[in-house]
């Protein structure tokens, strides 16, 4: 569970920080092995890079490499944080009941190295995809990967898998609260005996069970919503092709 929770937490952060990763990659490749002033500067600073990529490559350009980025974060941080949590729970980093600075540092370093080694191949793919851009603002070597063929049903499948992660992370706490509200016992007037309403249920669950309590059934929610979303997008995409074959 430590591995899974660590990986999911890192994926949630990646959804918001991936555009910065794209900008960072482009700026690091700009002017590669060229002396200053001998190359055209497409990205003057972080904000200009955001604007330029969004304008030329579109908003989707700022999320290039998102799928391998999510996979990388899940495995790298899942292994790194999960390994450290296991070592901490086993008592390895403690000496005479107190946290040992040396052991804690060693445990963190080992967990970091293991995570980096496992995630390195995925990071390579992510970098290739994030460096891809329209020729007018291209920097560095441009790998011409095509993940899926044009109009492939796998595009809808992948989009559904990624979007399901976002939806489940955002909606599970509300789903838990609504389930408990609907399932609580009521008096003869139909008034709930455990919760006064949504806010009361949310606050009581958070206070008594912690944040994890609001994410109970997370896995089941994904395995229920994931296939539903994926199949909905897949059928929608295929039906559009049948209805509008030339669109």
BELHUMO-V921319 format. One record per pair of residues at least 12 apart in sequence whose ideal C-beta (glycine too) atoms are under 10 Angstrom apart, sorted by sequence separation. I is the first residue (numbers start at 1). J is the second residue. If there is no record, write none. Layout:
I_J ; I_J
This chain:
30_42 ; 31_43 ; 50_62 ; 91_103 ; 92_104 ; 93_105 ; 128_140 ; 131_143 ; 132_144 ; 180_192 ; 202_214 ; 30_43 ; 49_62 ; 93_106 ; 127_140 ; 128_141 ; 132_145 ; 181_194 ; 27_41 ; 29_43 ; 30_44 ; 42_56 ; 92_106 ; 93_107 ; 128_142 ; 129_143 ; 180_194 ; 181_195 ; 27_42 ; 88_103 ; 92_107 ; 93_108 ; 128_143 ; 180_195 ; 181_196 ; 26_42 ; 27_43 ; 87_103 ; 88_104 ; 127_143 ; 128_144 ; 129_145 ; 181_197 ; 26_43 ; 27_44 ; 87_104 ; 90_107 ; 128_145 ; 181_198 ; 184_201 ; 27_45 ; 125_143 ; 129_147 ; 177_195 ; 27_46 ; 30_49 ; 87_106 ; 88_107 ; 181_200 ; 23_43 ; 84_104 ; 87_107 ; 88_108 ; 125_145 ; 177_197 ; 178_198 ; 181_201 ; 27_48 ; 86_107 ; 87_108 ; 177_198 ; 180_201 ; 181_202 ; 23_45 ; 24_46 ; 27_49 ; 85_107 ; 125_147 ; 177_199 ; 179_201 ; 180_202 ; 23_46 ; 26_49 ; 84_107 ; 87_110 ; 88_111 ; 177_200 ; 178_201 ; 23_47 ; 83_107 ; 84_108 ; 87_111 ; 174_198 ; 177_201 ; 180_204 ; 23_48 ; 24_49 ; 83_108 ; 84_109 ; 86_111 ; 176_201 ; 177_202 ; 180_205 ; 20_46 ; 23_49 ; 26_52 ; 84_110 ; 85_111 ; 176_202 ; 177_203 ; 22_49 ; 23_50 ; 26_53 ; 81_108 ; 83_110 ; 84_111 ; 177_204 ; 22_50 ; 80_108 ; 83_111 ; 84_112 ; 174_202 ; 177_205 ; 20_49 ; 23_52 ; 82_111 ; 83_112 ; 173_202 ; 176_205 ; 177_206 ; 19_49 ; 20_50 ; 23_53 ; 80_110 ; 81_111 ; 83_113 ; 84_114 ; 19_50 ; 22_53 ; 26_57 ; 80_111 ; 81_112 ; 83_114 ; 84_115 ; 79_111 ; 80_112 ; 82_114 ; 83_115 ; 173_205 ; 79_112 ; 80_113 ; 82_115 ; 173_206 ; 176_209 ; 180_213 ; 19_53 ; 77_111 ; 80_114 ; 81_115 ; 19_54 ; 22_57 ; 26_61 ; 79_114 ; 80_115 ; 76_112 ; 79_115 ; 80_116 ; 180_216 ; 78_115 ; 79_116 ; 176_213 ; 177_214 ; 179_216 ; 26_64 ; 76_114 ; 77_115 ; 79_117 ; 80_118 ; 173_211 ; 176_214 ; 179_217 ; 22_61 ; 23_62 ; 25_64 ; 76_115 ; 79_118 ; 80_119 ; 175_214 ; 176_215 ; 19_59 ; 22_62 ; 25_65 ; 75_115 ; 76_116 ; 78_118 ; 79_119 ; 173_213 ; 174_214 ; 175_215 ; 176_216 ; 21_62 ; 22_63 ; 76_117 ; 78_119 ; 173_214 ; 175_216 ; 176_217 ; 19_61 ; 20_62 ; 21_63 ; 22_64 ; 76_118 ; 77_119 ; 172_214 ; 173_215 ; 175_217 ; 176_218 ; 19_62 ; 21_64 ; 22_65 ; 72_115 ; 75_118 ; 76_119 ; 172_215 ; 173_216 ; 175_218 ; 18_62 ; 19_63 ; 21_65 ; 22_66 ; 75_119 ; 76_120 ; 172_216 ; 18_63 ; 19_64 ; 21_66 ; 74_119 ; 172_217 ; 173_218 ; 176_221 ; 18_64 ; 72_118 ; 73_119 ; 75_121 ; 76_122 ; 169_215 ; 172_218 ; 175_221 ; 18_65 ; 19_66 ; 22_69 ; 72_119 ; 75_122 ; 76_123 ; 168_215 ; 15_63 ; 18_66 ; 21_69 ; 71_119 ; 72_120 ; 74_122 ; 172_220 ; 18_67 ; 72_121 ; 73_122 ; 168_217 ; 169_218 ; 172_221 ; 72_122 ; 168_218 ; 171_221 ; 172_222 ; 175_225 ; 15_66 ; 18_69 ; 21_72 ; 68_119 ; 71_122 ; 72_123 ; 168_219 ; 14_66 ; 17_69 ; 18_70 ; 70_122 ; 71_123 ; 72_124 ; 168_220 ; 169_221 ; 68_121 ; 69_122 ; 72_125 ; 73_126 ; 168_221 ; 169_222 ; 172_225 ; 15_69 ; 68_122 ; 69_123 ; 71_125 ; 72_126 ; 167_221 ; 168_222 ; 171_225 ; 14_69 ; 15_70 ; 18_73 ; 67_122 ; 68_123 ; 71_126 ; 72_127 ; 167_222 ; 168_223 ; 14_70 ; 17_73 ; 68_124 ; 69_125 ; 70_126 ; 168_224 ; 14_71 ; 65_122 ; 68_125 ; 69_126 ; 164_221 ; 165_222 ; 168_225 ; 11_69 ; 12_70 ; 14_72 ; 15_73 ; 65_123 ; 67_125 ; 68_126 ; 69_127 ; 164_222 ; 167_225 ; 168_226 ; 11_70 ; 14_73 ; 67_126 ; 68_127 ; 164_223 ; 167_226 ; 10_70 ; 11_71 ; 13_73 ; 14_74 ; 65_125 ; 66_126 ; 68_128 ; 69_129 ; 164_224 ; 165_225 ; 11_72 ; 12_73 ; 65_126 ; 68_129 ; 69_130 ; 161_222 ; 164_225 ; 165_226 ; 168_229 ; 10_72 ; 11_73 ; 64_126 ; 65_127 ; 67_129 ; 68_130 ; 163_225 ; 164_226 ; 167_229 ; 7_70 ; 10_73 ; 11_74 ; 14_77 ; 65_128 ; 66_129 ; 163_226 ; 164_227 ; 7_71 ; 9_73 ; 10_74 ; 13_77 ; 64_128 ; 65_129 ; 66_130 ; 164_228 ; 165_229 ; 8_73 ; 9_74 ; 10_75 ; 64_129 ; 65_130 ; 160_225 ; 161_226 ; 164_229 ; 7_73 ; 8_74 ; 10_76 ; 11_77 ; 64_130 ; 65_131 ; 160_226 ; 161_227 ; 163_229 ; 164_230 ; 6_73 ; 7_74 ; 10_77 ; 11_78 ; 63_130 ; 64_131 ; 65_132 ; 160_227 ; 162_229 ; 163_230 ; 6_74 ; 7_75 ; 9_77 ; 10_78 ; 62_130 ; 64_132 ; 160_228 ; 161_229 ; 162_230 ; 7_76 ; 8_77 ; 9_78 ; 61_130 ; 64_133 ; 160_229 ; 161_230 ; 164_233 ; 4_74 ; 6_76 ; 7_77 ; 8_78 ; 10_80 ; 159_229 ; 160_230 ; 163_233 ; 3_74 ; 6_77 ; 7_78 ; 10_81 ; 61_132 ; 159_230 ; 160_231 ; 3_75 ; 6_78 ; 7_79 ; 9_81 ; 61_133 ; 158_230 ; 160_232 ; 161_233 ; 5_78 ; 6_79 ; 7_80 ; 61_134 ; 157_230 ; 160_233 ; 3_77 ; 4_78 ; 6_80 ; 7_81 ; 156_230 ; 157_231 ; 159_233 ; 160_234 ; 3_78 ; 6_81 ; 7_82 ; 57_132 ; 156_231 ; 158_233 ; 159_234 ; 2_78 ; 3_79 ; 5_81 ; 6_82 ; 57_133 ; 58_134 ; 61_137 ; 156_232 ; 157_233 ; 160_236 ; 3_80 ; 5_82 ; 6_83 ; 56_133 ; 57_134 ; 156_233 ; 157_234 ; 160_237 ; 3_81 ; 4_82 ; 6_84 ; 56_134 ; 155_233 ; 156_234 ; 159_237 ; 2_81 ; 3_82 ; 6_85 ; 56_135 ; 57_136 ; 68_147 ; 155_234 ; 156_235 ; 2_82 ; 3_83 ; 5_85 ; 53_133 ; 56_136 ; 57_137 ; 67_147 ; 153_233 ; 154_234 ; 156_236 ; 157_237 ; 1_82 ; 2_83 ; 52_133 ; 53_134 ; 56_137 ; 153_234 ; 156_237 ; 2_84 ; 3_85 ; 55_137 ; 56_138 ; 153_235 ; 155_237 ; 156_238 ; 2_85 ; 3_86 ; 1_85 ; 2_86 ; 52_136 ; 53_137 ; 153_237 ; 52_137 ; 152_237 ; 153_238 ; 2_88 ; 151_237 ; 2_89 ; 151_238 ; 49_137 ; 153_241 ; 151_241 ; 42_133 ; 67_158 ; 70_161 ; 74_165 ; 67_159 ; 70_162 ; 42_136 ; 43_137 ; 67_161 ; 42_137 ; 67_162 ; 70_165 ; 42_138 ; 43_139 ; 66_162 ; 40_137 ; 42_139 ; 29_127 ; 41_139 ; 28_127 ; 40_139 ; 63_162 ; 39_139 ; 25_126 ; 29_130 ; 25_127 ; 29_131 ; 25_128 ; 28_131 ; 22_126 ; 25_129 ; 26_130 ; 29_133 ; 21_126 ; 25_130 ; 26_131 ; 21_127 ; 24_130 ; 25_131 ; 22_129 ; 23_130 ; 26_133 ; 30_137 ; 32_139 ; 18_126 ; 22_130 ; 30_138 ; 31_139 ; 32_140 ; 6_115 ; 21_130 ; 22_131 ; 29_138 ; 30_139 ; 31_140 ; 32_141 ; 22_132 ; 29_139 ; 30_140 ; 19_130 ; 22_133 ; 26_137 ; 28_139 ; 29_140 ; 18_130 ; 26_138 ; 27_139 ; 28_140 ; 29_141 ; 26_139 ; 29_142 ; 25_139 ; 26_140 ; 25_140 ; 15_162 ; 15_165 ; 11_162 ; 15_166 ; 12_165 ; 11_165 ; 12_166 ; 15_169 ; 11_166 ; 8_165 ; 12_169 ; 11_169 ; 12_170 ; 8_168 ; 9_169 ; 8_169 ; 5_212 ; 8_215 ; 5_215 ; 8_218 ; 1_212 ; 8_219 ; 5_218 ; 4_218 ; 8_222 ; 4_219
